[in-house]
Amino acid sequence: MKYAVPLIISVGLCYLLFTDIDFHQMVAIIRDQCDYRWVAAGLVLAVFSHVIRAFRWGIQLKALGVDAPKHALIYSIFGTYAVNLVFPRLGEVWRTGYIAQRQKAPFTTVFGSMVADRVADTLTVLLLTVLAFLLASKTILGFLHENGDSYAAIARLFESPWLWLGGAAAIAALWIFLAHKTTNQKILKVQQAAKELWKGFAVIVSMPHKGRWLILTIMLWGCYFLQNYIVFYAFPFTTTVLEHYGITAAFVTWVVASISMGVPSNGGIGPWQWATIFALGIYGLPKEQAGAFGNLILGANTLLLIVLGIFTFIAIALDKKRHIGQ
């Protein structure tokens, strides 16, 4: 289910995406109107963002006594995204296992630091979402009211008591399980693993170099946004959106697309294009143009991840061979 459901989501959304769009027109737009230099510049920024994420995670690991070399950290991030293309969410487990095995560190502690890394990303996206709504609330609300189904669906989700009751019940059950005193060895092992996981997670509060970690976080998300912003210049119609609505349009599109990455899918394929088309629709772009933009950018990034993944697994194999030789 863990691997089948994301694949079904990706395939299903892509099917719905392309049945609503004139595919031949979209391809013609990409072929005839795209300035690929801006796409290439965006891919360079994407590589920089992966390297910055690796350095940021290294600060958390070092605070736990796991002093992984920078090249291994970079391999772990490149590999994470490549694995996620095939097995969604397994990339995070893979990078944890790779660093834990290479540095002979406890898996659960390293995994906890990875969870903290992802929670920090989630909080950042939440803050950016609030900021995006404040900057473009009039345009967003106007679009939602014009598209009543979307507005009603969002309202129903947050008004549902089952959403809040289910979340509270899950947190309470987890707390009772972890705090329960027992002599059962299996339960004790789970509780011990949870403590190690928490140790890896909580280090983000007590670790040294928090200022450096924060600067790297700003640089990381700055790269993400700048990549999204400059590729707007790849097409004349997205350039026009910037001219009419300013940088806010690129910011809102980027935030909506970032939220979509929380949907389980293969590398964001499906949800990311849907979110991008939705966001660009707020600024009046038809689906064919918005689809051309979304599909090209995601396609270029996916190709980059495949290339980085091939490079990474070759580099890791050579690194292991070198270690064995020593």
SEBA-434347 format. One line per field, with one value per residue: z, y, x of N, C-alpha, C in turn. Coordinates in steps of 0.05 Angstrom, whole numbers, plus 32768, in hexadecimal, padded with zeros to 4 digits. Atoms other than C-alpha are relative to their C-alpha. Layout:
% residues N
nup <- (Z ...)
nnorth <- (Y ...)
neast <- (X ...)
caup <- (Z ...)
canorth <- (Y ...)
caeast <- (X ...)
cup <- (Z ...)
cnorth <- (Y ...)
ceast <- (X ...)
This chain:
% residues 326
nup <- (8000 7FFD 801A 8014 7FFE 800D 801D 800B 7FFF 8015 801A 8002 8003 801A 8013 7FFF 8009 801D 800D 7FFF 800F 801B 7FFD 8017 7FFD 7FEA 800B 8013 7FF0 7FF6 8016 800F 7FF0 7FE8 8001 7FEE 7FEF 7FE5 7FF3 7FF8 7FE8 7FEA 7FF8 7FF1 7FE5 7FF3 7FF6 7FE9 7FEA 7FF5 7FF1 7FE8 7FEE 7FF4 7FEB 7FE9 7FF1 7FF4 7FE6 7FEE 7FFB 7FF0 7FE4 7FF5 8001 801A 8010 801B 8013 8010 8019 7FF9 7FFB 801B 800D 7FF3 8009 801D 8001 7FF5 8014 8015 7FF6 7FFD 801A 8004 7FE8 7FF1 7FE3 7FF9 8003 7FE6 7FF1 800D 7FF8 7FE4 7FFF 800C 7FEE 7FE8 8006 8007 7FE8 7FEA 7FED 7FFC 8015 7FF6 7FF9 801A 800B 7FF2 800B 801A 7FFA 7FF8 8019 8010 7FF1 8005 801A 7FFE 7FF3 8013 8014 7FF3 7FFD 801B 8009 7FF3 800D 801C 7FFF 7FF8 8016 8018 7FF6 8011 8019 7FFA 7FF8 8018 8011 7FF3 8002 801C 8003 7FE7 7FF8 7FF1 7FE6 7FEF 7FF8 7FEB 7FE7 7FF4 7FF4 7FE6 7FEE 7FF8 7FE5 8000 8005 7FE7 7FEC 8008 7FF9 7FE2 7FF7 8007 7FEF 7FE4 8000 8001 7FE6 7FEC 8006 7FFB 7FE4 7FF1 7FF5 8006 8001 801A 800E 801B 7FFB 7FF6 8017 800F 7FF0 8001 801A 8000 7FF1 8012 8015 7FF4 7FFD 801A 8007 7FED 8001 800F 7FEC 7FEF 800F 8005 801B 8009 8012 801B 800A 8009 8019 8015 8006 8011 801A 800C 800A 8013 8019 800A 800B 8017 8016 800B 800A 8019 8017 800B 8018 8016 8013 8002 7FF0 7FE3 7FFE 7FFF 7FE5 7FEF 8006 7FF7 7FE4 7FF1 7FF5 7FF0 800F 7FFF 7FE4 7FFB 8010 7FF3 7FE7 8006 800A 7FE9 7FF0 800F 7FFC 7FEA 800A 8007 801D 8009 8006 8005 801A 7FFD 7FEE 8005 8017 7FF9 7FEF 8010 8012 7FEF 7FF8 8017 8007 7FEF 800E 801A 8015 8007 7FF7 8012 7FFA 7FE5 8002 800D 7FEC 7FEB 800A 8008 7FE9 7FF0 8011 7FFF 7FE5 7FFE 800F 7FF0 7FEA 800A 8005 7FE6 7FF4 800D 7FF7 7FE3 7FFA 800A 7FEE 7FE7 8006 8000 7FE4 7FF1 800A 7FF4 7FE4 7FFE 8007 7FEA)
nnorth <- (7FE8 7FE9 7FF9 8000 7FE8 7FE8 8005 7FFC 7FE3 7FF3 8007 7FF5 7FE3 7FFA 8007 7FEB 7FE8 7FFF 8001 7FE5 7FEE 8007 8009 7FF7 7FE3 7FFD 8007 7FEB 7FE9 8006 8001 7FE7 7FE8 8002 7FF8 8015 7FF6 7FFB 801B 800A 7FF0 800B 801A 7FFA 7FF9 8019 800E 7FF1 8004 801B 7FFE 7FF0 8012 8014 7FF2 7FFB 8019 8007 7FF2 8010 801A 7FFC 7FFC 801B 800F 800E 7FEC 800B 7FEE 7FF1 800D 8014 7FF2 7FF8 8019 8008 7FF0 8006 801A 7FFF 7FF8 8014 8017 7FF8 8002 801B 8009 7FE7 7FFE 8013 7FF2 7FF7 8017 8008 7FEE 8006 8019 7FFC 7FF1 8010 8016 7FF6 7FF4 8012 7FF1 800C 7FF8 7FF0 7FE5 7FF2 7FFC 7FEA 7FE6 7FFC 7FF7 7FE4 7FF2 7FFE 7FF0 7FE4 7FF9 7FFE 7FE7 7FEA 7FFF 7FF4 7FE3 7FF5 8001 7FE9 7FE8 7FFE 7FF9 7FE4 7FEF 8003 800A 7FF6 8010 801C 8002 7FFB 8018 8016 7FFB 8005 801E 8007 801C 8000 7FF2 8011 8017 7FF8 7FF9 8019 800E 7FF4 7FFF 801B 8006 8019 7FF9 7FF7 8016 8015 7FF7 8000 801C 800C 7FF5 800B 801D 8002 7FF7 8015 8017 7FFB 7FFB 8017 8011 801C 8012 800E 7FF9 7FF4 7FE4 7FF1 7FFA 7FEB 7FE8 7FF7 7FF5 7FE6 7FED 7FF9 7FEF 7FE6 7FF4 7FF5 7FEA 7FE9 7FF4 7FE7 7FEB 7FFD 8003 7FE8 7FF5 7FFC 7FE9 800A 8011 7FEE 7FF3 8014 8004 7FE9 8004 8016 7FF8 7FEB 800D 800B 7FEB 7FF3 8012 7FFD 7FE5 7FFB 8010 7FF1 7FF2 8014 7FFD 7FE5 7FFD 7FFD 7FE6 7FEC 8002 7FF1 7FE3 7FF6 8006 7FFD 8018 800F 8016 8016 800A 800F 8019 8010 800A 8014 8018 800C 800E 8018 8015 8010 8016 8016 8004 8005 7FE7 7FE9 8002 7FFF 7FEB 7FE7 7FF3 7FF7 7FE8 7FEA 7FF7 7FF3 7FE6 7FEE 7FF9 7FE9 7FE8 7FFE 8010 8017 8019 8009 7FF1 8008 801C 8000 7FF7 8013 801A 7FFD 7FFC 8019 8014 7FFA 8007 801D 8009 7FF9 8013 801A 7FFE 7FFF 801B 8012 7FF7 8006 801D 8007 7FF5 800F 801A 7FFA 7FF9 8019 800F 7FF2 8006 801C 8001 7FF6)
neast <- (8011 7FEF 7FF4 8015 8011 7FF4 7FFE 801B 8006 7FF1 800B 801B 8000 7FF5 8015 8014 7FF3 7FFD 801A 800C 7FEE 7FF9 7FE4 7FF0 7FFB 7FED 7FE6 7FF8 7FF7 7FE5 7FEC 7FFD 7FFF 7FEF 7FE4 7FF5 7FEA 800A 8004 7FE6 7FF8 800F 7FF5 7FE7 8009 800A 7FE8 7FF7 8012 7FFB 7FE7 8005 800F 7FEC 7FF0 8011 8004 7FE6 7FFE 8010 7FF3 7FE8 8008 8006 7FE7 7FFE 7FF1 7FFE 7FF3 8013 8007 8014 8019 800A 8009 8018 8016 8004 800C 801B 8013 8000 800F 801C 800D 8009 800E 8005 7FFA 7FEB 7FE7 7FF7 7FF6 7FE6 7FE9 7FFB 7FF1 7FE6 7FEE 7FFD 7FEE 7FE6 7FF3 8004 8010 801B 8013 8016 7FF6 7FFD 801B 800C 7FF6 800C 801C 7FFE 7FFA 8018 8013 7FF8 800A 801D 8005 7FF9 8015 8017 7FFB 8001 801C 800D 7FF6 800B 801C 8001 7FF7 8012 801A 8016 8000 8006 801C 8010 7FFF 800E 801D 8008 8000 800E 7FFA 7FE6 8004 8011 7FF0 7FED 8010 8009 7FE9 7FF8 8017 8007 7FF6 7FF1 7FE4 7FF4 8003 7FEE 7FE5 7FFD 8000 7FE7 7FEB 8005 7FFA 7FE3 7FF5 8006 7FEF 7FE4 7FFC 8008 7FEA 8005 7FE8 8000 7FE7 8006 8009 7FE9 7FEF 800D 7FFD 7FE4 7FFC 800D 7FEE 7FE9 800C 8004 7FE5 7FF7 8012 7FFE 7FE6 8003 8003 7FE8 7FE7 7FF1 8001 801C 8000 7FF8 8016 8015 7FF7 8002 801D 8009 7FF3 800D 801A 7FFA 7FFA 8019 8011 7FF3 8003 801C 8004 7FF2 800B 8017 7FF6 7FFC 8017 800A 8019 7FFA 7FF3 8016 800C 7FEE 8003 801A 8005 7FE7 7FF3 8014 800B 7FED 7FFF 8019 7FFE 7FEB 800A 8014 7FF2 7FF2 8014 8008 7FEB 8008 8011 7FEF 7FFE 7FE5 7FF1 8012 800D 801D 8008 7FF1 800B 801B 7FFD 7FF5 8016 8013 7FF5 7FFE 801B 8007 7FF7 800D 7FF4 800F 7FF4 7FEA 7FE8 7FF7 7FF7 7FE6 7FED 7FFD 7FF5 7FE4 7FEF 7FFE 7FF2 7FE3 7FF6 7FFF 7FE9 7FE9 7FFF 7FF7 7FE3 7FF2 8003 7FEC 7FE6 7FFE 7FFC 7FE5 7FED 8002 7FF2 7FE3 7FF9 7FFE 7FE9 7FE9 7FFF 7FF8 7FE4 7FF0)
caup <- (8000 8012 7FCB 7FA4 7FBE 7FAB 7F67 7F5C 7F73 7F43 7F08 7F17 7F1E 7EDF 7EB9 7ED1 7EC3 7E7A 7E6C 7E7F 7E54 7E0A 7E0C 7DC5 7DD3 7E15 7DF1 7DBB 7DF1 7E10 7DCD 7DB0 7DEB 7E20 7E2D 7E4A 7E66 7EA0 7EAD 7EAE 7EDF 7F0B 7F0B 7F21 7F5D 7F6B 7F71 7FA1 7FCB 7FD3 7FE9 801B 8038 8041 8067 8092 80A5 80B4 80ED 810D 8105 8122 8160 8169 8161 8119 80F3 80AB 8074 8048 8009 802C 8043 7FFB 7FE0 8014 7FFD 7FB2 7FBF 7FE8 7FB0 7F7D 7FA8 7FB5 7F6A 7F6C 7FB4 7FD3 801A 8019 8006 804D 806A 8037 8049 8093 8087 805B 808D 80C9 80A8 808D 80D0 80FB 811F 813D 8106 8131 8149 8101 80EC 8122 8107 80C2 80DF 80FF 80BB 809A 80D3 80CB 8081 8093 80C3 808E 805B 808D 809B 8050 8044 8076 8057 8010 8026 8047 8009 7FD7 8000 7FD3 7F94 7FB4 7FD4 7F93 7F6D 7FA0 7FA0 7F54 7F5A 7F8E 7F8E 7FA4 7FDA 7FF5 7FF6 801E 804F 805A 8069 80A1 80BD 80C5 8110 80FD 80E4 8128 8153 812C 8134 817F 8189 8164 818D 81CF 81BC 81AA 81EB 8215 81F1 81F9 8242 8257 8286 8273 8277 8232 820B 81C7 81E2 8206 81C5 81A2 81DC 81DA 818F 819A 81CD 819B 8166 8194 81A4 815B 8152 8190 8180 8152 8192 81B9 8181 8179 813B 8139 8118 80DF 80D9 80D4 809F 8077 807D 8061 8029 801B 8013 7FF0 7FBB 7FB5 7FAA 7F7C 7F51 7F4A 7F3E 7F06 7EDE 7ED7 7EA3 7E7A 7E5A 7E41 7E64 7EA9 7E9D 7E90 7ED2 7EF6 7ED3 7EE7 7F2D 7F42 7F6A 7F94 7F5C 7F5A 7FA6 7FAA 7F72 7F95 7FD9 7FBC 7F97 7FD7 7FFD 7FC7 7FD7 8016 7FEC 7FE6 7F9E 7F75 7F79 7F7A 7F35 7F2F 7F6D 7F5B 7F16 7F31 7F66 7F35 7F03 7F3B 7F53 7F0E 7F01 7F3A 7F0D 7ECF 7EA9 7E81 7E90 7E51 7E62 7EAC 7E9B 7E6C 7EA3 7ED9 7EB0 7E93 7ED6 7EFB 7EC0 7EC0 7F0C 7F07 7ED2 7EFE 7F39 7F0E 7EF7 7F3E 7F56 7F23 7F36 7F81 7F7F 7F54 7F84 7FC1 7FA1 7F95 7FDC 7FF9 7FCE 7FE7 802F 8025 8005 8042)
canorth <- (8000 802F 802B 801D 8057 808F 806F 806D 80B6 80CB 80A5 80B9 8103 8102 80E0 8114 814B 8138 8129 8171 818F 8192 8169 817C 81C6 81BF 819C 81D2 8208 81E6 81DB 8220 8250 8237 8259 821D 8248 825C 8213 8201 823A 821E 81D9 81F6 8215 81D2 81B1 81E8 81DE 8193 81A3 81D7 81A4 8172 81A5 81B8 8170 8167 819B 8171 8130 814D 8162 8119 8103 80EC 8111 80FC 8119 814D 8123 80EB 811C 8136 80EF 80E2 811C 810F 80C6 80D7 80FB 80C6 808E 80B6 80B6 806B 805E 809C 80AD 8072 80A4 80C0 807A 806B 80A9 8099 8052 8069 809B 806D 8033 805C 8080 8044 806D 8058 8057 8073 80AE 80C0 80B6 80E6 811C 8110 8117 8159 816F 8160 817F 81BF 81BE 81B4 81EF 821A 8208 821A 825E 826A 8256 828A 82BE 82AD 82B3 82F7 8311 82F8 82ED 8318 82F3 82AE 82B9 82D6 8298 8268 828B 8287 823C 8229 81DE 81EB 821C 81EC 81B1 81D7 81F1 81AB 818F 81C0 81C1 8175 8162 811E 813E 815F 8125 80F2 811A 8124 80DA 80C4 80F2 80DA 8090 809A 80BF 8088 8051 8072 8086 8042 801B 7FD3 7F97 7F7E 7F7C 7F8B 7FC9 7FDE 7FDA 8006 8038 8039 8044 807D 809D 8099 80B6 80EF 80FA 8103 8130 815C 816A 81A2 81CA 81BE 81B7 81E9 8215 8222 8265 8242 8210 8249 826D 822C 8224 826A 825B 8219 8236 8273 8244 8221 8262 8281 8242 8248 8293 8293 825B 828B 82AE 826D 827C 82BD 82B1 82A6 82E2 830A 82F0 830C 834F 8355 8337 833E 830D 82FA 82CF 82A6 82A1 8289 8256 823C 8235 8211 81E1 81D6 81C3 818F 816A 8151 8125 80DF 80D7 80C4 8102 8131 8119 8129 8153 8186 8194 8198 81CA 81F4 81F6 8209 8241 825D 825A 828C 82BD 82AD 827B 8247 81FE 81F1 8228 8218 81CE 81DC 8202 81CF 8191 81AD 81C5 8185 815B 8180 8178 812E 8124 8148 811A 80DC 80F5 8107 80C3 809D 80C7 80BC 8070 806B 8099 8072 8030 804F 806B 8026 8007 803B 802D 7FE2 7FEE 8015)
caeast <- (8000 8039 8056 8016 7FEC 801D 8027 7FDB 7FD5 800C 7FEF 7FA8 7FB7 7FE1 7FA8 7F76 7FA8 7FB3 7F6A 7F58 7F90 7F9C 7FDC 7FF3 7FEA 8010 804A 804A 804F 808B 80AD 80A1 809F 80CF 8112 8138 8170 8144 8132 817C 818A 8153 8172 81B5 8191 8170 81B4 81CA 818C 819B 81E2 81CA 8198 81D1 81FB 81C0 81B2 81FC 81F6 81BE 81E5 8225 8200 81ED 8236 822C 8263 8255 8282 8262 8266 823F 820A 8203 81FD 81C7 819C 81A6 8194 8157 8134 8148 812C 80EC 80DF 80D6 80C0 809F 80B7 80E8 811F 8120 8128 815F 8188 8180 8199 81D2 81EE 81E0 8204 823E 824B 8238 8203 81BF 818B 8153 817D 8190 8148 8131 815F 8142 80FB 8110 812B 80E8 80BF 80E7 80D4 808A 808B 80AD 8078 8041 8060 8069 8020 8008 8035 801D 7FD4 7FE2 8005 7FD1 7F91 7F65 7F7A 7F76 7F32 7F17 7F2E 7F11 7ECD 7ECC 7EDB 7EA8 7EB9 7F01 7EEB 7EB6 7EE7 7F1B 7EE6 7ECA 7F0F 7F1E 7ED7 7ED5 7ED8 7EF4 7F34 7F42 7F27 7F50 7F90 7F85 7F75 7FB3 7FE0 7FC0 7FC7 8010 801F 7FFE 8024 8068 805D 8041 806F 8076 80A5 8092 80D3 80B3 8090 80D0 80F7 80C3 80C6 8112 8111 80E0 8110 814A 811C 810A 8154 8163 8126 8131 817A 8162 8152 8192 81C6 81FF 8203 81B8 81C7 81EB 81B2 8180 81AA 81AE 8162 8157 8189 8166 8121 813E 815A 8117 80F2 8126 8124 80D8 80DD 8111 80EE 80B2 80DE 80E1 809D 8080 803D 805B 8088 8048 802B 8069 8061 8018 8019 8062 808C 804F 8034 8074 8073 802B 8036 8075 8052 8016 8044 806D 802E 801E 8060 803F 8011 802E 8045 8081 80AE 8072 805B 8012 8004 803A 801E 7FD7 7FED 8014 7FDA 7FAB 7FD9 7FE6 7F9B 7F93 7FB8 7F8F 7FBB 7F95 7FA3 7FCD 7FFE 8000 8007 8041 8064 8057 8067 80A8 80C3 80B1 80CB 810E 8115 8104 8138 816B 815A 8164 81A9 81BD 81A3 81CE 820A 81FD 81F8 8237 825B 8243 825B 82A0 82A1 8293 82C8 82FA 82E8 82F0 8334 834B)
cup <- (8000 7FE5 7FEB 8000 7FF3 7FE2 7FF3 8000 7FE9 7FE4 7FFC 7FFB 7FE4 7FEA 7FFF 7FF5 7FE2 7FF2 8000 7FEF 7FE4 7FFF 7FE9 8002 8016 7FF6 7FED 800F 800A 7FEA 7FF4 8011 8017 7FFB 8015 8011 801C 800F 8009 8018 8019 800A 800F 801D 800F 800B 8019 8018 800D 8011 801A 8014 800D 8016 8019 8011 800E 801B 8015 8007 8012 801D 800E 8000 7FE7 7FED 7FE4 7FEE 7FEE 7FE6 8005 8005 7FE5 7FF1 800C 7FF7 7FE2 7FFE 800A 7FEB 7FE9 8008 8002 7FE5 7FFB 8018 8012 801E 8009 7FFF 801B 8011 7FF4 800A 801D 8002 7FF5 8013 801A 7FFC 7FFB 8019 8019 8017 8003 7FEB 800A 8007 7FE6 7FF4 800E 7FF6 7FE5 8003 8007 7FE7 7FF0 800F 7FFD 7FE5 8001 800D 7FEE 7FEC 800C 8003 7FE4 7FF5 800B 7FF3 7FE4 8001 8008 7FE9 7FE9 8008 7FEE 7FE6 8004 8007 7FE8 7FEE 800C 7FFF 7FE3 7FFA 8019 800A 8011 801B 8013 800A 8016 801A 800E 800E 801C 8013 800B 801C 8000 7FFB 801B 8015 7FFA 8007 801E 800B 7FFA 8012 801C 8001 7FFF 801A 8015 7FFC 8008 801E 8011 800A 7FFD 8002 7FE6 7FEF 7FE4 8003 8009 7FE9 7FEF 800F 7FFF 7FE4 7FFE 800E 7FEF 7FEA 800A 8005 7FE6 7FF7 8011 7FFE 7FF1 8013 800F 7FF1 7FFF 7FE3 7FF5 7FED 7FE4 7FF4 7FF6 7FE6 7FE8 7FF8 7FEF 7FE4 7FF0 7FF3 7FED 7FE5 7FF3 7FF2 7FE7 7FE7 7FF3 7FF3 7FE4 7FE9 7FF6 7FE7 7FE9 7FEC 7FFF 8011 801E 8005 8002 801C 8014 7FFC 800B 801E 8012 800B 8011 7FF2 8000 801C 8006 7FF1 800D 801A 7FFC 7FF7 8017 8012 7FF3 8004 8018 7FF8 7FF7 7FE2 7FF9 7FF8 7FFB 7FE6 8003 8011 7FFA 7FE8 8005 8010 7FF0 7FED 800F 8007 7FE9 7FF5 8010 7FF1 7FE3 7FEA 7FF9 8006 7FED 8006 801B 8000 7FF3 8013 8015 7FF8 7FF8 8019 8011 7FF0 8001 801B 8004 7FF2 800F 8017 7FF7 7FFB 801A 800F 7FF5 800A 801D 8005 7FF4 8014 801B 7FFD 8001 801C 8011 7FF9 800C 801D 8005 7FFB 8016 8017)
cnorth <- (8019 8009 8002 8019 8019 7FFD 8005 801D 800E 7FFB 800B 801E 8008 7FFA 8016 801A 8002 7FFD 801B 8014 7FF7 7FFA 800B 801E 8005 7FFA 8016 8019 7FFC 8001 801C 8019 8000 800A 7FED 800A 8005 7FE6 7FF5 800F 7FF6 7FE6 8003 8007 7FE8 7FF0 800D 7FFB 7FE4 8000 800F 7FEE 7FEC 800D 8006 7FE7 7FF8 800E 7FF0 7FE6 8004 8004 7FE6 7FEE 7FF0 8014 7FF5 8014 800D 7FF2 7FEA 800C 8009 7FE8 7FF8 8010 7FFB 7FE5 7FFF 8006 7FEC 7FE8 8007 7FFF 7FE5 7FF6 8019 7FFC 7FEC 800E 8009 7FE9 7FF7 8012 7FFC 7FE7 8003 800D 7FF0 7FEA 800A 800A 7FEE 800E 7FF2 800A 8013 801C 8010 8006 8017 801B 8006 800A 801E 8012 8004 8011 801E 800A 8005 801B 8018 8003 800D 801E 800E 8001 8018 801A 8004 8009 801E 8012 8000 7FF7 8009 7FF0 7FE3 7FFC 8005 7FE8 7FEA 8005 7FFC 7FE2 7FF4 7FE4 7FFF 800D 7FEE 7FE8 8007 8006 7FE7 7FF1 800B 8002 7FE5 7FFB 7FE7 8005 8007 7FEA 7FE9 8007 7FFF 7FE4 7FF2 8009 7FF4 7FE3 7FFC 8007 7FEA 7FE8 8004 8004 7FE8 7FF0 7FE3 7FF0 7FF0 800A 800D 801D 8011 8008 8017 801B 800B 800C 801C 8015 8008 8011 801C 800E 800D 8018 8019 800E 801B 8018 8006 8000 801B 8009 8003 8018 7FF8 7FEF 8011 800E 7FEC 7FFB 8017 7FFE 7FEA 8008 8018 7FF4 7FF4 8015 800D 7FEE 8003 801B 8004 7FF0 800D 800E 7FED 8002 801C 8005 8002 8019 8016 8000 8010 801E 800B 7FFE 8002 7FE5 7FEF 7FE8 7FE8 7FF4 7FEE 7FE5 7FEC 7FF3 7FEB 7FE6 7FF2 7FF0 7FE5 7FE9 7FEF 7FE9 7FE9 7FFA 7FFB 801A 8018 7FFF 7FFD 8017 801B 800F 800B 801A 8018 800B 800F 801C 8014 8008 8017 801A 8000 7FF0 7FE9 7FE6 7FF7 800E 7FF9 7FE4 7FFE 8008 7FEB 7FE6 8003 8003 7FE7 7FEB 8005 7FF9 7FE2 7FF5 8006 7FEC 7FE5 8001 8001 7FE5 7FED 8007 7FF8 7FE3 7FF6 800A 7FF1 7FE5 8004 8007 7FE7 7FF0 800C 7FF9 7FE3 7FFD 800A 7FED)
ceast <- (8011 800B 7FEA 7FEF 800C 8002 7FE4 7FF9 800E 7FF4 7FE4 7FFF 800B 7FEB 7FEB 800B 8000 7FE6 7FF2 800F 8003 801E 8011 8006 8015 801D 800A 8009 801C 8015 8006 8005 8013 801D 800E 8018 7FF7 7FFB 801B 800A 7FF2 800B 801A 7FF9 7FF5 8016 800B 7FEF 8004 801A 7FFC 7FF0 8012 8010 7FF0 7FFB 8019 8003 7FF0 800F 8019 7FFA 7FF9 8019 8004 800E 8005 800F 7FEC 7FF8 7FEB 7FE5 7FF3 7FF5 7FE5 7FE7 7FFA 7FF1 7FE4 7FEB 7FFE 7FEF 7FE2 7FF1 7FF4 7FEF 7FFC 8004 8015 801C 800B 800B 801B 8017 8007 8012 801C 8013 8004 8014 801D 800F 7FFD 7FF1 7FE5 7FEC 7FEA 8008 8003 7FE5 7FF2 800A 7FF4 7FE3 8000 8005 7FE6 7FEA 8006 7FF6 7FE2 7FF8 8006 7FEA 7FE7 8003 7FFF 7FE3 7FF1 8009 7FF5 7FE3 7FFE 8007 7FEC 7FE4 7FE9 7FFE 7FF8 7FE3 7FED 7FFF 7FEF 7FE2 7FF6 8000 7FF5 8007 801A 7FFD 7FF1 8010 8014 7FF2 7FF7 8016 8006 7FE9 7FF9 800B 8011 801E 800E 7FFF 8014 801D 8005 8001 801A 8017 7FFE 8008 801F 800E 7FFC 8012 801D 8005 7FF9 8018 7FF9 801A 8001 8017 7FFB 7FF8 8018 8013 7FF4 8004 801D 8006 7FF3 8011 8017 7FF6 7FFD 801B 800A 7FEF 8006 801B 7FFF 7FFD 801A 801B 800F 7FFD 7FE4 7FFE 8007 7FEA 7FEA 8007 7FFE 7FE3 7FF6 800C 7FF2 7FE6 8002 8006 7FE7 7FEF 800D 7FFF 7FE5 7FFD 800D 7FF4 7FE6 8008 8004 7FEA 7FF6 7FE7 8005 8010 7FEB 7FF3 8011 7FFD 7FE7 7FFD 8019 8009 7FEC 7FF4 8012 8001 7FE8 8001 8014 7FF5 7FEB 800C 800F 7FED 7FF9 8014 7FFA 7FEE 8012 7FFF 801D 800E 7FEE 7FF1 7FE2 7FF7 800E 7FF5 7FE4 8002 8009 7FEB 7FEB 800A 8002 7FE4 7FF5 8006 7FF8 800D 7FEE 8010 8017 801A 800B 800B 801B 8015 8006 800D 801D 8012 8003 8010 801E 800C 8002 8018 801A 8004 800A 801E 800F 7FFF 8014 801C 8005 8006 801A 8015 8001 800E 801E 800A 8003 8018 801A 8004 800A 801E 8012 8000)
